[in-house]
Every structure is written in C-alpha cells, then in structure tokens.
Amino acid sequence: MDDRPAGEVGNAGLGPLVPLDEAYLAHAEVLREVAASAREALPLEPRLRHEPGGELRTALRLAEVVARLTDRAVVVAVERGVSWADVAAIAGVDEDDARRRWADVAREWTTAGGRRRPPDRGDSVTVARDLDAWYRSVDSQVRDAVTAGLASASESGAAVREEADRRRAEAAALYRTSPGEAWRPGPRGPAA
C-alpha cells in the first residue's frame, strides 16, 4: 500500500488530497460497506430460517458498520470546521458527551496527518476511482460520484490544499503543546 498523497503517486487530474477529502473517502468507503451489508441481508432467503440467529447476526454487523460510519462522519464534520457544540447538537447529546464519544477518533485522525491508512487499499486516487466505479454499478447515470465532490479536484485545489496545510499545522501545534489536554472534554478542548 502507498501512503503518499494522491498527487505523488502519478494519477493525473488530482493533486495531493487534503485531509477533508481523505475523510470524505474514508466515509464513502464505509457507506459502500453499509450498502453491501444491507444488500447481503436481502432477499430474506430460507437459509436465514435454518440459521438460528441469522437476522440478529446481520443486524449486529450492520450496527457495527454504522458505528464506524458515524465515526467517519464526525471526522468529516471536524475537518469541515464544525464545532464540538454543533456536533453535539446534531447527535442530540451534550458537548461533553460528544467529546467523550468522538474526541479520540478526531485526535487519531489529526495525529495521523489526516490520511486514510487502510490495509491493502492503495493510494487515495485509486480508492476514489474504485468508489466511483462501484457507484456507477449502482446508478449508471452518475459519473464520478466521489471524485467530483473532492475539494482537491476543484479549480481552487491548490488554495484548498494550502488552507488545509495551515489548519493541519495549527492542529498539530495545539496537540504538541498540550498533549491529551486539547482533546479532553470541557473548556480546555478545541472549538472544532
């Protein structure tokens, strides 16, 4: 697997992906997994009647995948600059609960440099194009469902990358100056 940013691996059309785009890809990968898991549960074949607990196993598997989807959605929100107060409001919990539940996920993403690192998945552009191809198999009328939404692919991609680099440097500096404290619930944590 190649952990280098997309623009460094020779794929034309996209420069290095910003952390928001990487978060978007990670989210899209889990959405595809949700769709595949739900599709595998249908139709309700007679095999489930012969497999005691089959429906429960399927539901638990979907719950696990949806929990990962929620984690990825929080990372996307944080990368977009959504505040913890807004994350909490959207989730229907108080801010301290939101931080307790997802701060580690956001911290791990930030300390990893805002890069997906799935095993055996290849570079980000390859993953994005794979997701595009999968979506085309679901709806042949939609072209580039994922790559078209990447900020890095826009005409202002260079400016988007510069701003992302600035924000990433600020987040890394915050984490270095107060390890652990910046992500704990309460008034010391970051706004986003």
PLY file of the C-alpha trace (Angstrom):
ply
format ascii 1.0
element vertex 192
property float x
property float y
property float z
element edge 191
property int vertex1
property int vertex2
end_header
0.00 0.00 0.00
1.16 3.52 -0.77
0.53 6.10 1.96
1.77 9.00 -0.13
-0.73 11.73 -1.04
-2.53 11.07 -4.32
-0.62 13.64 -6.36
2.65 11.91 -5.56
1.62 8.57 -7.00
1.22 9.66 -10.59
-2.54 9.81 -11.06
-3.46 12.60 -13.46
-6.23 15.03 -12.62
-5.89 15.17 -8.86
-3.24 16.79 -6.73
-2.49 15.67 -3.19
-5.74 15.16 -1.33
-6.44 17.43 1.60
-7.43 15.84 4.92
-11.09 16.73 4.31
-11.01 14.76 1.05
-9.28 11.87 2.80
-12.03 11.95 5.46
-14.65 12.05 2.73
-13.09 8.96 1.11
-12.96 7.09 4.42
-16.64 7.97 4.95
-17.55 6.88 1.41
-15.74 3.56 1.88
-17.84 2.80 4.95
-21.03 3.92 3.16
-20.24 1.36 0.46
-19.78 -1.26 3.19
-23.17 -0.33 4.72
-24.82 -0.73 1.32
-23.12 -4.08 0.69
-24.01 -5.38 4.16
-27.65 -4.39 3.78
-27.80 -5.87 0.26
-26.37 -9.16 1.52
-29.21 -9.37 4.05
-31.78 -9.33 1.23
-33.64 -11.17 -0.01
-34.62 -12.94 3.13
-33.77 -16.38 1.94
-34.92 -19.60 3.58
-31.30 -20.07 4.77
-31.96 -17.50 7.50
-34.84 -19.59 8.79
-32.42 -22.51 9.11
-29.66 -20.43 10.65
-30.77 -19.61 14.20
-29.93 -16.01 14.98
-29.07 -15.11 11.38
-31.16 -11.95 11.46
-29.58 -10.92 14.75
-26.05 -11.50 13.40
-26.91 -9.42 10.34
-28.34 -6.60 12.46
-25.31 -6.60 14.78
-22.95 -6.49 11.80
-24.86 -3.54 10.34
-24.80 -1.77 13.74
-21.02 -2.20 13.87
-20.60 -0.78 10.36
-22.97 2.12 11.09
-20.97 2.94 14.25
-17.83 3.21 12.08
-19.81 5.33 9.62
-20.74 7.69 12.45
-17.09 7.97 13.48
-16.13 8.83 9.90
-18.96 11.38 9.68
-17.67 13.10 12.83
-14.19 13.28 11.30
-15.67 14.83 8.13
-17.59 17.35 10.25
-14.50 18.28 12.29
-12.42 18.59 9.11
-15.10 20.94 7.75
-14.71 23.09 10.86
-17.92 22.08 12.62
-17.63 22.88 16.32
-17.97 20.28 19.03
-21.08 22.15 20.20
-22.63 21.67 16.75
-21.53 18.01 16.60
-23.24 17.53 19.98
-26.42 19.28 18.83
-26.61 17.18 15.66
-26.05 13.99 17.68
-28.61 15.01 20.31
-26.12 14.84 23.19
-24.36 17.46 25.28
-20.95 18.72 24.23
-19.03 16.78 26.89
-20.74 13.55 25.76
-19.83 14.27 22.13
-16.20 14.89 23.08
-16.06 11.73 25.22
-17.52 9.68 22.40
-15.57 11.05 19.42
-12.57 13.11 20.56
-10.26 10.09 20.35
-11.44 9.41 16.80
-10.75 13.04 15.81
-7.39 13.04 17.63
-6.27 9.81 15.93
-7.23 11.29 12.56
-5.33 14.51 13.26
-2.21 12.81 14.60
-2.21 10.51 11.55
-1.93 13.64 9.44
-5.47 13.38 8.12
-4.68 10.39 5.94
-6.59 7.15 5.48
-4.36 4.19 6.11
-6.47 1.13 5.31
-4.57 -2.09 4.71
-4.20 -3.23 1.12
-6.31 -0.45 -0.36
-3.80 1.51 -2.41
-3.45 5.22 -2.83
-6.30 7.68 -2.34
-6.96 8.40 -6.01
-7.25 4.69 -6.74
-9.70 4.32 -3.86
-11.72 7.32 -5.09
-11.90 5.92 -8.61
-12.82 2.49 -7.25
-15.67 4.12 -5.30
-16.76 5.96 -8.47
-16.84 2.66 -10.37
-18.81 0.97 -7.60
-21.37 3.79 -7.56
-21.69 3.64 -11.36
-22.60 -0.04 -10.93
-25.42 1.08 -8.62
-26.55 4.04 -10.74
-25.13 4.17 -14.27
-26.42 7.73 -14.73
-24.00 9.13 -12.13
-20.41 9.64 -13.20
-17.60 10.35 -10.72
-19.92 10.39 -7.72
-16.97 10.58 -5.31
-14.14 12.30 -7.17
-16.44 15.11 -8.36
-17.01 16.04 -4.72
-13.35 16.26 -3.75
-12.13 19.78 -2.95
-8.68 18.74 -4.16
-10.12 18.14 -7.63
-11.66 21.61 -7.92
-10.15 24.51 -9.82
-9.17 26.02 -6.47
-7.50 22.76 -5.37
-4.11 24.42 -4.72
-5.68 27.07 -2.47
-7.71 24.41 -0.68
-4.52 22.40 -0.06
-2.68 25.48 1.27
-5.51 26.24 3.71
-5.66 22.58 4.76
-1.90 22.54 5.36
-2.23 25.68 7.51
-5.09 24.18 9.55
-3.26 20.85 9.90
-0.14 22.66 11.18
-2.25 24.57 13.72
-3.92 21.35 14.92
-0.56 19.57 15.20
0.91 22.50 17.14
-2.07 22.51 19.51
-1.67 18.81 20.12
2.11 19.12 20.68
1.73 21.99 23.15
-0.83 20.25 25.32
-0.88 16.52 24.59
-4.12 14.95 25.65
-5.47 18.14 27.19
-6.61 19.61 23.89
-8.98 16.70 23.33
-10.40 16.25 26.80
-14.00 17.28 27.44
-14.54 20.65 28.99
-13.48 24.23 28.42
-9.82 23.43 27.56
-10.66 21.49 24.37
-10.61 22.97 20.87
-13.71 24.56 19.39
-13.52 22.27 16.38
0 1
1 2
2 3
3 4
4 5
5 6
6 7
7 8
8 9
9 10
10 11
11 12
12 13
13 14
14 15
15 16
16 17
17 18
18 19
19 20
20 21
21 22
22 23
23 24
24 25
25 26
26 27
27 28
28 29
29 30
30 31
31 32
32 33
33 34
34 35
35 36
36 37
37 38
38 39
39 40
40 41
41 42
42 43
43 44
44 45
45 46
46 47
47 48
48 49
49 50
50 51
51 52
52 53
53 54
54 55
55 56
56 57
57 58
58 59
59 60
60 61
61 62
62 63
63 64
64 65
65 66
66 67
67 68
68 69
69 70
70 71
71 72
72 73
73 74
74 75
75 76
76 77
77 78
78 79
79 80
80 81
81 82
82 83
83 84
84 85
85 86
86 87
87 88
88 89
89 90
90 91
91 92
92 93
93 94
94 95
95 96
96 97
97 98
98 99
99 100
100 101
101 102
102 103
103 104
104 105
105 106
106 107
107 108
108 109
109 110
110 111
111 112
112 113
113 114
114 115
115 116
116 117
117 118
118 119
119 120
120 121
121 122
122 123
123 124
124 125
125 126
126 127
127 128
128 129
129 130
130 131
131 132
132 133
133 134
134 135
135 136
136 137
137 138
138 139
139 140
140 141
141 142
142 143
143 144
144 145
145 146
146 147
147 148
148 149
149 150
150 151
151 152
152 153
153 154
154 155
155 156
156 157
157 158
158 159
159 160
160 161
161 162
162 163
163 164
164 165
165 166
166 167
167 168
168 169
169 170
170 171
171 172
172 173
173 174
174 175
175 176
176 177
177 178
178 179
179 180
180 181
181 182
182 183
183 184
184 185
185 186
186 187
187 188
188 189
189 190
190 191
